[in-house]
């Protein structure tokens, strides 16, 4: 990466920070910056990575984010890509021949589209974004989104889908953790992301196990209180 392009990346960072200042916590500038740092870390361990492309895409990948429950949610990546092209065209020092490549990997990074990127830059962006969806920060983001969409924390009758109940991540955030976040590590493309995802998934399993313990104690206490009230 040339000094000129690095300066452009720094300018992009400032622009994106302003553009996302009113975005919800799960998709604000801090999310974008974490994805940027993830992409930077992964890129160092891979061969023949064009940092001009992957870092610009990391900064511009979530310019538009529709709520998960919206019928427009699958359009977020495409619309972000179109705006990204316009922004990069305004930066005269950014290589013109790389703008379309940035847009392409932004379009393919989305989980909901279930696309597998072809380029190493696309794979790195997808890995970097998915890493921010798991682990401690991933859980925090999941419950933040659930709260903003008035989604219940868990199914009170069967929190962990122990019966034949199918996970419903539209209604219950814990179902989202089990059905999506726990399996994201299986979709990583790079060795670096695989290692990080493995550790973060271990933490999420500990979190869910802690929930099991707390639910169990709550159930025990409920029975105790009920028995005491009946006795009175």
C-alpha positions in Angstrom: 0.0 0.0 0.0 1.4 3.4 -1.0 1.5 6.3 1.4 -1.0 8.1 -0.8 -3.6 5.3 -0.6 -2.9 4.9 3.2 -3.8 8.6 3.5 -7.0 7.9 1.6 -7.8 5.0 4.0 -7.4 7.4 6.9 -9.7 9.9 5.3 -12.2 7.2 4.6 -12.1 6.2 8.3 -12.9 9.8 9.3 -15.8 10.0 6.8 -17.3 6.7 7.9 -17.1 7.7 11.5 -19.3 10.7 10.7 -21.7 8.8 8.5 -22.3 6.2 11.1 -22.6 8.4 14.2 -26.4 7.7 14.5 -26.3 4.0 13.7 -27.5 1.5 16.3 -24.7 0.0 18.6 -24.5 -3.3 16.8 -23.6 -1.7 13.5 -22.0 1.6 14.5 -18.5 2.9 13.7 -17.0 0.7 16.5 -18.3 -2.4 14.8 -16.7 -1.2 11.5 -13.4 -0.4 13.2 -13.3 -3.8 14.8 -13.9 -5.4 11.4 -11.2 -3.2 9.9 -8.7 -4.4 12.6 -9.8 -8.0 12.1 -9.2 -7.7 8.4 -5.8 -6.0 9.0 -4.8 -8.9 11.3 -5.9 -11.6 9.0 -4.3 -10.0 5.9 -0.9 -10.1 7.6 -1.0 -13.9 7.7 -2.2 -14.4 4.1 -0.2 -14.1 0.8 -0.9 -11.7 -2.0 -3.6 -9.6 -0.3 -4.4 -6.2 -1.8 -4.8 -4.1 1.3 -6.1 -1.2 -0.7 -9.2 -3.3 -1.5 -9.7 -5.2 1.8 -9.2 -2.2 4.1 -11.4 0.1 2.1 -14.1 -2.6 1.9 -13.9 -3.1 5.7 -14.6 0.5 6.3 -17.4 0.8 3.8 -19.2 -2.6 4.2 -22.0 -1.5 6.5 -23.0 2.0 5.3 -26.6 0.8 5.0 -28.0 -1.7 7.5 -31.7 -2.5 7.5 -33.3 -4.2 10.6 -33.1 -8.0 10.5 -36.9 -8.2 10.4 -37.2 -5.8 7.4 -38.0 -7.2 3.9 -35.1 -4.9 2.8 -32.5 -6.6 5.0 -31.0 -8.6 2.1 -30.5 -5.3 0.2 -28.1 -3.8 2.8 -24.9 -5.1 1.3 -25.8 -4.1 -2.3 -26.8 -0.6 -1.3 -23.7 -0.2 0.9 -21.6 -1.3 -2.2 -23.2 1.3 -4.4 -22.6 4.1 -1.9 -19.1 2.8 -1.4 -18.3 3.3 -5.1 -19.6 6.9 -5.0 -17.5 7.7 -1.9 -14.3 6.1 -3.4 -14.8 8.1 -6.7 -14.7 11.3 -4.6 -11.3 10.3 -3.4 -9.1 11.1 -6.4 -6.1 9.3 -5.0 -7.9 6.0 -4.6 -7.1 3.6 -7.6 -10.0 3.6 -10.0 -9.4 0.1 -11.1 -10.0 -1.2 -7.6 -13.3 0.5 -6.8 -15.4 -2.2 -8.5 -13.5 -4.9 -6.6 -14.3 -3.2 -3.3 -18.0 -3.0 -4.2 -18.0 -6.7 -5.3 -16.6 -8.0 -2.0 -19.0 -5.8 0.0 -21.8 -7.4 -1.9 -20.7 -10.9 -1.1 -19.8 -10.4 2.6 -23.4 -10.6 3.9 -24.3 -13.7 5.9 -27.9 -13.7 4.8 -26.9 -14.0 1.1 -25.0 -17.2 1.8 -22.4 -16.4 -0.8 -18.8 -17.7 -0.8 -16.3 -15.0 -2.0 -13.9 -15.9 -4.8 -11.0 -13.5 -4.0 -8.8 -13.7 -0.9 -9.9 -10.1 -0.2 -13.5 -11.1 -0.2 -12.8 -14.1 2.1 -10.9 -11.9 4.5 -13.7 -9.3 4.7 -16.3 -12.0 5.3 -14.1 -13.6 8.0 -13.4 -10.3 9.7 -17.1 -9.4 9.8 -18.2 -12.8 11.1 -15.6 -12.7 13.8 -17.3 -9.7 15.2 -20.5 -11.6 15.4 -19.2 -14.2 17.9 -17.5 -14.3 21.2 -18.2 -11.7 24.0 -18.7 -8.8 21.6 -20.8 -11.0 19.3 -23.1 -11.9 22.2 -23.4 -8.2 23.2 -24.3 -7.2 19.7 -26.9 -10.0 19.4 -28.7 -9.0 22.5 -28.5 -5.4 21.5 -30.2 -6.1 18.2 -32.7 -8.3 20.0 -33.6 -5.5 22.4 -33.9 -2.9 19.6 -36.4 -5.2 17.8 -38.3 -6.1 21.0 -37.3 -9.7 20.7 -37.5 -11.8 23.9 -34.3 -13.1 25.4 -35.4 -16.8 25.3 -38.3 -19.1 25.0 -39.4 -19.5 28.6 -40.8 -23.1 28.1 -37.8 -24.5 26.2 -34.9 -22.0 26.2 -32.3 -24.4 24.7 -34.5 -26.3 22.2 -34.2 -29.4 24.3 -37.5 -30.8 22.8 -38.4 -31.1 19.2 -38.8 -27.3 19.0 -37.0 -25.7 16.0 -35.0 -22.5 16.8 -36.8 -19.3 16.0 -34.3 -16.5 15.9 -36.9 -14.0 14.9 -38.7 -14.4 18.3 -35.9 -15.4 20.7 -32.3 -14.1 20.8 -30.9 -17.2 22.5 -32.2 -19.2 19.6 -30.2 -16.9 17.3 -27.1 -17.6 19.4 -27.6 -21.4 19.1 -28.7 -21.6 15.5 -26.3 -19.0 13.9 -23.5 -17.8 16.2 -22.5 -21.2 17.4 -21.9 -22.5 13.9 -20.3 -19.4 12.3 -16.8 -20.8 13.0 -17.4 -23.5 10.5 -17.7 -20.9 7.7 -14.3 -19.2 8.2 -12.0 -19.2 5.1 -8.6 -18.4 6.6 -6.5 -20.2 9.2 -6.2 -17.1 11.3 -9.9 -16.6 11.5 -10.5 -20.2 12.3 -8.2 -20.0 15.3 -9.9 -16.9 16.6 -13.4 -18.2 15.9 -12.6 -21.5 17.8 -11.6 -19.5 21.0 -14.6 -17.2 20.7 -17.0 -20.1 20.3 -15.6 -21.8 23.4 -16.5 -18.6 25.3 -20.0 -18.6 23.9 -20.5 -22.2 25.0 -19.4 -21.2 28.5 -21.9 -18.4 28.5 -24.7 -20.7 27.5 -23.7 -23.2 30.1 -23.8 -20.4 32.7 -27.3 -19.6 31.5 -28.4 -23.2 32.0 -27.1 -23.1 35.6 -28.9 -19.8 36.3 -32.1 -21.0 34.8 -31.9 -24.2 36.9 -31.4 -22.2 40.1 -34.3 -19.9 39.2 -36.6 -22.9 38.6 -35.5 -24.4 42.0 -36.2 -21.1 43.7 -39.6 -20.7 42.1 -40.7 -24.1 43.4 -39.4 -23.2 46.8 -41.4 -19.9 46.9 -44.5 -21.5 45.6 -44.3 -24.2 48.3 -43.9 -21.6 51.0 -46.9 -19.6 49.7 -49.0 -22.7 49.7 -48.0 -23.5 53.3 -49.0 -20.1 54.5 
